[in-house]
Amino acid sequence: MNKSEIKKIVLAYSGGLDTSVIIPWLKENYNEPEIIAVAGNVGQVGELEGLEEKALKTGASKFYALDLSDEMVNDVIIPSMQAGAKYEDYLLGTAFARPIIAKGLVKIALQEGADAIAHGCTGKGNDQVRFELAIKHFAPTMKVIAPWREWSIKSREEEIDFAEAHNVPLKISRETNYSKDKNLWHLSHEGLDLEDPWNEPQYEKPGFLEMGVSPMDAPDEPEYVTIDFEKGVPVALDGEKLSATDIIWKLNALGGKHGIGLLDIVENRLVGMKCRGLYETPGGTILYAAHAALETLCLDKMTAHKKQELSVCFAELLYNGLWFSPLREALSAFVTATQKNVTGTVKLKLYKGNIIKAGIKSPYSLYSENIATFGESDYDQAQAAGFINLWGLPTQVQALMEQGKL
């Protein structure tokens, strides 16, 4: 399909720098097609205000705002948390949103009879892969337009020049031009001074952090929080029954207050380069820590170790855009099976960026104080000698052979 045949384009629209300039660019370079702007609401508070007006003023013919927060939490975040999925310590905030947003884009594109879907991802990043593999899953023949891989614009500074020349309003300046991605789970910061790994993040600079404060500015008194889980799903906070989405919102406020969840990392992108990013994930960091603590009581050793091993694969699939893949689905089936007894309550103490375990209990706990105690118990310590002899038999035989005594 050549450019002249493309009459209607659905655009993944956030209102940020990239997607703001894409509308007029598509109009100029694709023979004045109809542009339908689609914003996926995944909890980016404040960023949706005035978005429809801005999209229509800059050339879109129609605007959709899709409420995807609960779907992202229930279908992607909670299963990933249950898996213990982390990519190089990164809690996957951007990666969580992409499959759900792409699914919504395809739904609107098919509904509107669009000829193509466009996105504002750069040719350097992971998101282009995440969006496009999800689109291929739901609409395998849909054309995808990625302006960053076509246009002559070379930098975000040139994007700002383009926006100013086309009277596109922006909420950023050249001095605050960090590349950011925000949803209910996290906020990422990239670019500007962060591109040099020697530069310390400006945690204490007013306005730099948006979801919380620096640990240095956190309260001098700790605060306790309890989280209840049923089959690995968070169901209550401090005894109050809430949806998983609402629990994350409340934990964001609590964690942000205490400087929880800051990560400064040079990560290995899918496309082969290293990239330095700063992430704010206050509520998610607490939730991951609580769930992992509960599993120490409820999972047997072999299952826990195998699950830990597979969590790396699970995280890589999600990070690399393969959420909608047979292997991820198979791993999720395994994870779900491991969660049948992950029910109980975790108490945590939050203090200046630290999460301190303060108590765990579960009706399915495999921990026995009677067995583990240093005091008198029913455990027969004499049995350990026979166990060691059998466990060490291969070692003993190897040594006897090497000494010519076998």
DOMIKE-853111 format. One record per residue (C-alpha): residue in one letter; x, y, z. Coordinates in Angstrom, 1 decimal, m for minus. Example, Ala and Ser with C-alpha at 12.3 -4.5 7.8 and 13.67 -1.06 7.14 Angstrom:
<atoms>
("A",(12.3,m4.5,7.8))
("S",(13.7,m1.1,7.1))
</atoms>
This chain:
<atoms>
("M",(0.0,0.0,0.0))
("N",(1.5,3.3,m1.1))
("K",(1.0,6.7,0.6))
("S",(m1.7,7.8,m1.9))
("E",(m3.9,4.9,m1.0))
("I",(m3.9,5.6,2.7))
("K",(m7.0,7.7,3.4))
("K",(m7.6,7.1,7.1))
("I",(m5.0,6.7,9.9))
("V",(m5.5,5.8,13.6))
("L",(m2.8,7.5,15.6))
("A",(m1.7,6.5,19.1))
("Y",(m2.0,9.9,20.7))
("S",(m0.6,11.0,24.0))
("G",(m0.4,14.7,23.4))
("G",(3.3,14.7,24.1))
("L",(6.0,16.1,21.8))
("D",(6.2,13.2,19.4))
("T",(2.5,12.6,18.8))
("S",(1.7,16.4,18.8))
("V",(3.9,17.0,15.7))
("I",(2.9,13.7,14.0))
("I",(m0.6,14.9,13.1))
("P",(0.5,17.9,11.0))
("W",(3.4,15.8,9.6))
("L",(1.0,13.0,8.5))
("K",(m1.2,15.6,6.9))
("E",(1.7,17.0,4.9))
("N",(3.4,13.7,4.0))
("Y",(0.5,11.3,3.4))
("N",(m1.8,13.4,1.1))
("E",(m4.1,14.9,3.7))
("P",(m5.5,11.6,5.2))
("E",(m8.1,11.6,7.9))
("I",(m6.4,11.3,11.3))
("I",(m8.2,9.7,14.2))
("A",(m6.4,10.3,17.5))
("V",(m6.7,7.6,20.1))
("A",(m5.5,8.1,23.7))
("G",(m5.2,5.2,26.0))
("N",(m6.0,6.2,29.6))
("V",(m3.6,4.0,31.6))
("G",(m3.6,6.3,34.6))
("Q",(m1.5,9.2,33.4))
("V",(m3.1,11.7,35.7))
("G",(m3.3,15.3,34.3))
("E",(m2.0,14.4,30.8))
("L",(m5.5,13.8,29.3))
("E",(m6.8,17.2,30.2))
("G",(m7.5,19.2,27.0))
("L",(m6.2,16.4,24.8))
("E",(m9.3,16.2,22.6))
("E",(m9.3,19.9,21.9))
("K",(m5.6,19.9,21.1))
("A",(m5.9,16.9,18.8))
("L",(m8.8,18.4,16.8))
("K",(m7.1,21.8,16.6))
("T",(m3.9,20.3,15.2))
("G",(m5.7,18.3,12.5))
("A",(m7.4,15.2,13.8))
("S",(m11.0,14.6,12.7))
("K",(m12.0,12.5,15.7))
("F",(m10.7,11.7,19.1))
("Y",(m11.2,8.6,21.3))
("A",(m10.2,8.3,25.0))
("L",(m10.1,4.6,26.0))
("D",(m10.2,3.8,29.7))
("L",(m7.7,1.0,29.9))
("S",(m6.4,1.2,33.5))
("D",(m8.3,m1.8,35.0))
("E",(m7.5,m3.9,32.0))
("M",(m3.8,m3.1,32.2))
("V",(m3.8,m3.9,36.0))
("N",(m5.8,m7.1,35.9))
("D",(m4.6,m8.6,32.6))
("V",(m0.9,m7.5,32.7))
("I",(0.4,m6.0,35.9))
("I",(m1.0,m8.5,38.4))
("P",(0.1,m11.6,36.4))
("S",(3.5,m10.1,36.0))
("M",(3.8,m9.2,39.7))
("Q",(2.7,m12.8,40.5))
("A",(5.5,m14.0,38.2))
("G",(8.0,m11.7,40.0))
("A",(8.9,m10.3,36.6))
("K",(11.7,m7.7,36.6))
("Y",(13.9,m6.7,33.7))
("E",(17.3,m5.8,35.1))
("D",(15.5,m4.5,38.3))
("Y",(13.1,m2.4,36.1))
("L",(9.5,m3.0,37.1))
("L",(8.4,m2.8,33.4))
("G",(6.1,0.2,33.8))
("T",(6.2,1.3,30.1))
("A",(6.1,m2.3,28.9))
("F",(2.9,m3.1,30.9))
("A",(0.9,m0.5,29.1))
("R",(1.9,m1.1,25.5))
("P",(0.1,m4.4,24.7))
("I",(m3.2,m3.0,26.1))
("I",(m2.9,0.3,24.3))
("A",(m2.1,m1.5,21.0))
("K",(m5.1,m3.8,21.5))
("G",(m7.3,m0.7,21.9))
("L",(m5.8,1.0,18.8))
("V",(m6.6,m2.1,16.7))
("K",(m10.1,m2.2,18.0))
("I",(m10.7,1.5,16.9))
("A",(m8.8,1.0,13.6))
("L",(m11.0,m2.0,12.6))
("Q",(m14.2,m0.2,13.8))
("E",(m13.3,2.9,11.8))
("G",(m12.1,1.1,8.7))
("A",(m8.7,2.6,9.0))
("D",(m6.0,1.9,6.4))
("A",(m3.1,2.2,8.9))
("I",(m2.1,2.7,12.5))
("A",(0.6,5.3,13.4))
("H",(2.7,5.7,16.5))
("G",(5.3,8.1,17.8))
("C",(7.9,5.6,19.0))
("T",(11.5,6.3,17.9))
("G",(13.6,3.9,15.9))
("K",(15.9,3.5,18.9))
("G",(13.5,2.3,21.5))
("N",(11.6,m0.8,22.6))
("D",(8.1,0.6,22.3))
("Q",(8.1,0.4,18.5))
("V",(8.5,m3.3,18.8))
("R",(5.9,m3.7,21.6))
("F",(3.3,m1.7,19.7))
("E",(3.9,m3.4,16.4))
("L",(4.0,m7.0,17.6))
("A",(0.8,m6.4,19.4))
("I",(m0.8,m4.9,16.3))
("K",(0.4,m7.9,14.3))
("H",(m1.2,m10.2,16.8))
("F",(m4.7,m8.5,16.4))
("A",(m4.5,m7.2,12.9))
("P",(m1.7,m9.1,11.0))
("T",(m2.1,m7.2,7.7))
("M",(m2.6,m3.7,9.1))
("K",(0.0,m1.2,7.8))
("V",(2.0,0.6,10.5))
("I",(3.4,4.1,10.1))
("A",(6.3,5.1,12.3))
("P",(7.3,8.7,11.4))
("W",(10.5,8.6,13.4))
("R",(11.7,6.0,10.9))
("E",(10.7,8.1,7.9))
("W",(11.0,11.8,8.6))
("S",(14.1,14.1,8.4))
("I",(13.8,15.3,12.0))
("K",(16.9,14.2,13.9))
("S",(16.2,15.3,17.5))
("R",(13.7,16.4,20.0))
("E",(15.0,20.0,19.5))
("E",(14.1,19.8,15.8))
("E",(10.7,18.4,16.8))
("I",(10.1,21.5,18.9))
("D",(11.1,23.6,15.9))
("F",(8.6,21.8,13.8))
("A",(5.9,22.2,16.4))
("E",(6.5,26.0,16.7))
("A",(6.5,26.4,13.0))
("H",(3.1,24.6,12.8))
("N",(1.6,26.4,15.8))
("V",(1.3,23.2,17.8))
("P",(1.1,24.0,21.6))
("L",(3.5,22.2,23.9))
("K",(3.6,21.8,27.6))
("I",(7.4,21.5,27.7))
("S",(10.3,23.8,27.0))
("R",(13.8,23.1,25.6))
("E",(15.1,23.1,29.2))
("T",(12.6,20.6,30.6))
("N",(12.5,18.4,27.5))
("Y",(12.9,15.1,29.3))
("S",(11.4,12.1,27.5))
("K",(8.8,10.8,29.9))
("D",(6.2,8.1,30.0))
("K",(3.6,8.0,32.7))
("N",(0.9,5.7,33.8))
("L",(m0.7,4.6,37.1))
("W",(2.3,2.2,37.7))
("H",(5.3,4.5,37.1))
("L",(7.0,7.5,35.6))
("S",(10.1,7.3,33.4))
("H",(12.6,10.0,32.8))
("E",(15.2,9.9,29.9))
("G",(17.3,12.4,28.1))
("L",(19.0,15.8,28.9))
("D",(21.5,15.5,31.8))
("L",(20.5,11.8,32.3))
("E",(22.2,10.8,29.1))
("D",(25.5,11.0,30.9))
("P",(25.6,8.2,33.5))
("W",(28.1,10.3,35.6))
("N",(25.5,12.9,36.3))
("E",(23.6,12.4,39.5))
("P",(19.8,12.6,39.2))
("Q",(18.3,15.8,40.5))
("Y",(16.1,14.1,43.1))
("E",(16.0,17.1,45.4))
("K",(15.3,19.7,42.6))
("P",(11.7,20.9,42.9))
("G",(9.5,19.5,40.2))
("F",(11.8,16.8,39.0))
("L",(10.1,13.9,40.8))
("E",(6.4,13.8,40.1))
("M",(5.2,10.7,42.0))
("G",(7.0,11.2,45.2))
("V",(10.0,12.8,47.0))
("S",(13.6,12.1,47.5))
("P",(14.3,9.8,50.5))
("M",(16.2,12.8,51.9))
("D",(13.0,14.7,51.9))
("A",(10.8,11.9,53.3))
("P",(9.3,12.0,56.8))
("D",(11.5,11.3,59.7))
("E",(9.0,8.8,61.1))
("P",(8.3,5.4,59.6))
("E",(4.8,4.3,58.6))
("Y",(3.3,0.8,58.6))
("V",(1.1,m0.7,55.9))
("T",(m0.6,m4.1,55.6))
("I",(m1.6,m5.7,52.3))
("D",(m3.9,m8.7,52.0))
("F",(m3.6,m11.2,49.2))
("E",(m5.9,m13.9,47.9))
("K",(m4.3,m16.4,45.5))
("G",(m1.6,m13.9,44.7))
("V",(m3.9,m11.0,44.0))
("P",(m3.9,m7.9,46.3))
("V",(m7.4,m7.5,47.7))
("A",(m7.1,m5.2,50.8))
("L",(m5.0,m2.4,52.1))
("D",(m4.8,m1.8,55.9))
("G",(m7.9,m4.0,56.2))
("E",(m10.0,m2.1,53.6))
("K",(m11.2,m4.2,50.7))
("L",(m10.2,m2.5,47.4))
("S",(m9.7,m3.3,43.8))
("A",(m6.1,m4.0,42.7))
("T",(m6.2,m0.7,40.7))
("D",(m7.3,1.3,43.8))
("I",(m4.6,m0.4,45.9))
("I",(m1.9,0.7,43.5))
("W",(m3.2,4.3,43.5))
("K",(m3.1,4.4,47.3))
("L",(0.3,2.7,47.5))
("N",(1.6,5.3,45.0))
("A",(0.6,8.1,47.4))
("L",(2.0,6.2,50.4))
("G",(5.2,5.1,48.7))
("G",(5.8,8.5,47.1))
("K",(5.5,10.2,50.5))
("H",(8.3,8.0,51.9))
("G",(10.6,8.2,48.9))
("I",(10.0,4.6,47.8))
("G",(10.6,3.2,44.3))
("L",(13.3,5.2,42.7))
("L",(15.5,3.3,40.2))
("D",(18.4,4.8,38.3))
("I",(19.5,2.2,35.7))
("V",(21.6,1.7,32.5))
("E",(19.5,m1.0,30.9))
("N",(20.0,m3.1,27.8))
("R",(17.4,m2.2,25.2))
("L",(16.0,m4.8,22.8))
("V",(17.5,m3.0,19.8))
("G",(21.1,m3.5,21.2))
("M",(22.1,m0.3,22.8))
("K",(22.4,0.6,26.5))
("C",(20.2,3.5,27.7))
("R",(20.1,5.3,31.0))
("G",(16.7,5.8,32.6))
("L",(15.3,7.0,35.9))
("Y",(12.1,5.4,37.1))
("E",(9.6,6.3,39.8))
("T",(7.5,3.2,40.8))
("P",(6.4,3.9,44.4))
("G",(3.3,1.7,44.7))
("G",(4.6,m1.0,42.4))
("T",(7.8,m1.4,44.4))
("I",(5.8,m1.9,47.6))
("L",(3.4,m4.4,46.0))
("Y",(6.2,m6.5,44.5))
("A",(8.0,m6.6,47.9))
("A",(4.9,m7.6,49.7))
("H",(4.0,m10.4,47.3))
("A",(7.5,m11.7,47.3))
("A",(7.5,m11.8,51.1))
("L",(4.3,m13.7,51.3))
("E",(5.6,m16.3,48.8))
("T",(8.5,m17.1,51.2))
("L",(5.9,m18.6,53.5))
("C",(3.6,m20.2,50.9))
("L",(5.8,m21.8,48.2))
("D",(7.8,m24.9,48.5))
("K",(11.5,m24.7,47.7))
("M",(11.5,m26.3,44.3))
("T",(8.6,m24.3,43.0))
("A",(10.0,m21.1,44.4))
("H",(13.4,m21.7,42.8))
("K",(11.9,m22.7,39.4))
("K",(9.5,m19.7,39.5))
("Q",(12.5,m17.4,40.2))
("E",(14.3,m18.9,37.3))
("L",(11.4,m18.5,34.9))
("S",(10.6,m15.0,36.0))
("V",(13.6,m13.8,34.0))
("C",(12.2,m15.3,30.9))
("F",(8.7,m13.9,31.7))
("A",(10.2,m10.4,32.1))
("E",(12.2,m10.6,28.9))
("L",(9.1,m11.6,26.9))
("L",(7.2,m8.7,28.2))
("Y",(10.1,m6.2,27.8))
("N",(10.7,m7.5,24.2))
("G",(7.1,m7.1,23.1))
("L",(6.1,m10.7,23.2))
("W",(3.2,m10.5,25.6))
("F",(0.9,m12.0,23.1))
("S",(3.0,m15.2,22.6))
("P",(2.4,m18.9,23.2))
("L",(5.4,m19.0,25.6))
("R",(4.2,m16.1,27.8))
("E",(0.8,m17.7,28.0))
("A",(2.3,m21.0,29.0))
("L",(4.4,m19.3,31.7))
("S",(1.3,m17.5,32.9))
("A",(m0.4,m20.8,33.3))
("F",(2.5,m22.0,35.4))
("V",(2.5,m18.9,37.5))
("T",(m1.3,m19.1,38.1))
("A",(m0.8,m22.6,39.4))
("T",(1.8,m21.5,41.9))
("Q",(m0.5,m18.9,43.3))
("K",(m3.3,m21.1,44.6))
("N",(m2.0,m20.9,48.2))
("V",(m0.4,m17.4,48.1))
("T",(m3.0,m16.0,50.5))
("G",(m2.3,m14.0,53.6))
("T",(m1.3,m10.7,55.0))
("V",(2.0,m8.8,54.8))
("K",(3.0,m5.9,57.1))
("L",(5.7,m3.5,55.9))
("K",(7.4,m0.5,57.4))
("L",(8.2,2.4,55.1))
("Y",(11.1,4.7,55.9))
("K",(13.1,7.1,53.8))
("G",(13.2,5.0,50.6))
("N",(13.3,1.6,52.5))
("I",(10.8,m1.2,52.6))
("I",(11.3,m3.1,55.9))
("K",(9.4,m6.4,56.4))
("A",(7.5,m6.2,59.7))
("G",(5.4,m9.3,59.6))
("I",(3.9,m12.1,57.4))
("K",(1.1,m14.5,58.1))
("S",(m0.8,m17.0,55.9))
("P",(m3.3,m19.9,56.5))
("Y",(m1.2,m21.8,54.0))
("S",(2.2,m21.1,55.6))
("L",(4.7,m23.9,55.2))
("Y",(6.8,m22.4,58.0))
("S",(6.8,m24.4,61.3))
("E",(8.1,m22.7,64.3))
("N",(8.1,m26.0,66.1))
("I",(10.4,m27.5,63.4))
("A",(12.7,m24.5,62.9))
("T",(13.1,m23.4,66.5))
("F",(16.5,m23.5,68.3))
("G",(14.6,m24.6,71.3))
("E",(13.2,m28.0,72.1))
("S",(11.1,m29.5,69.2))
("D",(9.8,m32.7,67.7))
("Y",(12.5,m32.6,65.0))
("D",(14.9,m35.6,65.4))
("Q",(18.4,m34.1,64.8))
("A",(20.0,m37.6,64.7))
("Q",(18.4,m38.2,61.4))
("A",(20.6,m35.6,59.8))
("A",(23.6,m38.0,59.8))
("G",(22.0,m40.5,57.5))
("F",(20.7,m37.7,55.2))
("I",(24.3,m36.3,54.9))
("N",(25.7,m39.7,54.2))
("L",(23.3,m40.3,51.4))
("W",(23.5,m36.8,50.0))
("G",(27.3,m36.8,50.1))
("L",(27.7,m40.3,48.6))
("P",(28.6,m39.1,45.1))
("T",(31.2,m36.7,46.6))
("Q",(32.6,m39.5,48.7))
("V",(32.8,m42.0,45.8))
("Q",(34.5,m39.4,43.6))
("A",(37.1,m38.7,46.3))
("L",(37.8,m42.4,46.8))
("M",(38.3,m42.9,43.1))
("E",(40.7,m40.0,42.8))
("Q",(42.7,m41.4,45.8))
("G",(42.8,m45.0,44.3))
("K",(40.8,m46.4,47.2))
("L",(37.6,m47.3,45.3))
</atoms>
